[in-house]
Amino acid sequence: MTALRAELHPFRLALKAPLVTGGVSIRFRAGFLVALSADGITGWGEASPLPGWSRTSLLDTETALRSVSDDLVRGGEAVLDTLLAAMHDTPHARAGVAGAWADLQARRSEQPLAGRLVAGSICAPASEVAVNALIAAPEPSEVEQAAHDAVEAGFKAVKLKVGAVDPEVDAGRIRAARAGLGPAAELRLDANGAWDEHTALNVLGRVYDCGIAYCEEPVAGIDAIAAVSRRSPIPVAADESIRGESDAGRALDVGVSTLIVKPQALGGPDVALSIAGRAHQVGASVTVTSFLDSAVGVAHALHVAAAVDAIAPHRRAHGLATAGLLSADVADLPPVTAGVMSLPPGYGIGVAPAL
């Protein structure tokens, strides 16, 4: 039995400005960094539920993490698979442990995590990932300027937050975004489940000529999303309604053609990659996004995105350019350059917090 040392490091990171999404104002991110160490090597994971979105609280997550940490100290690597299999009801805690373990294994084998995730695949992951810009400005004039600035900065895809203002204003914001982007850049919408079916179909029907790639979570719930999908002139995607692999499978079964995959919210990089593989088998596409994570969570998602790109028939820009929303972070990440993020150099996730 190889001994493991487990440590939890709490963090609380303020956002530069409140982010209003789906009716929730997010002002800071709090959670735990999970460190698993063996043979002088440490792997890092993140567990940070988001109030108003996650089905488990920070206290639930901490309780699960401390219980598992005690079991790991007693049982070592031999009990890890059994412990992870029992953690599906606490996905953030599982993501922290599974992520730290995946990072540790990749560092041991002297590989980037993305390479280890697709070991055996005929395609090696690239060292960089295209990402979308995020716009949440409330006024159409501000949206148009932000969209223009994103294109000038080199982004090829932009996601516009909708659903927080009157639908009439949202329609104007969407048209303003397209005007600012010009005809070439991809425009995505994200309603975070804020609309009902009537409102979603009304807004999407009014802006179908804006060349929108898809709308994330126009309504809440997989069945409701599927119902909108059958009538909408714009493709729709499932995001926070996917709480695990079974939800992802059900979304695919009812015809949802795009899945938004958040590794830290779904249970870790292994769960996220499994969902992506199942989606690709049925011809659905996957966009990997962060969960307003710290640098550790974003680094994990970045490696998952690189692995997804390696197995996907068509690559998409992923939703990972969120580090700039934080006023401070636990570690540094490579900057976004011309709409692209490079994987951090080194083995594992390439990130080690300075604690």
Steps between C-alpha positions, in 0.01 A plus 500: 500500500632844402432757770320820407499829686187709451472870582220754461570867441199736519488801269275800444552713188314824429376582151607832353131582453182309585390260226123474467399175334166322514378747761790429739761766580841337547752711691763246604603136462572283801607140524784264574816402320570131547863384514586130472866414553696178458869428444583868521256599222183706556191517282239775527123507461224750572165466677294819492120481483324815383214626719177518305621243246653199671285237665753460782620774733854597594443334839380177333808509280735557791341217699539258209858609437606458862342156519673386184831654609493297820422182304784568256751547779395164646459304176727670248470450127335161544172656614491795260282346228246379755483843664455681167223260399309594817528878447252561217259678736771756582635583152716798602672298770550220251642743246751622757620150585481358146671808361784487753547128435502550121753782537719288728495207257587722205789660688626156598497384139656831387208587271266795466159402633341537154741243360424255777125545455519391135767235544446238230318739267631536147499880540723685744353811667611840380690734730240776465123537505273757335274680749200729480466847648223562753269804489247585770458878451136606554459768233500431124753777434737348756447154352584621150819666618606195702435274201704727276783502755494118520543468125779758506671292770492195274206301636319290241204422730305701758244392758234753598321461832123544457194451718579761767310787335168549322473274191454807279830638626665161458397489134663839454811385683529196273472709186754744643740212564474385140553855379814532711634161397446535129391201291792262559531448878290236672229631734370285785230579756468382859169548681591287802147358505346843567228485234182298480424314178280775354759772565786287370323422173391861462849647546679233296244531221553875483880477469540184290645711217794606721692183421505360854695177551291385797328616818603338827224413747220708346279336763575287806486120488594247236145422390417870470819563301412215267150644452645840405754330274226335296337838423788747504655634178828525694684195643493470877744351748473345846728639771416513870208259454770235452595396853681179410550228240142374521363849429737537206386167361135599534564833326659317208218246492237774461690667220697785659783554253747703709618433855679753718742309724641648822757255645500653847120493526455150358748307710841538342695461177421130463124559517520794260698304242264204528202728426684653204578157359137394521386823334739456210380144445152631417616800301443764769752775570662597829617834635714484814458791739629602838274557801652839589778286642833598645811445287509136613147429377555693177824308436314171541226616263761621251662156490160334466420735210828407329416132546147554366641678196726201438205260476241735350419496128469880504666737748312783669611796706460418869378717788817532704599868484369577850818564702480870415175527696686439828680774689762249617566130445680205660749468214586647161366368171626575150315807367236484230666606175292561186218284636730209588623359833818295517526210740725591794849357444615198695351174614152438637285811486813718497374706795609487863346753742734705715349439844 
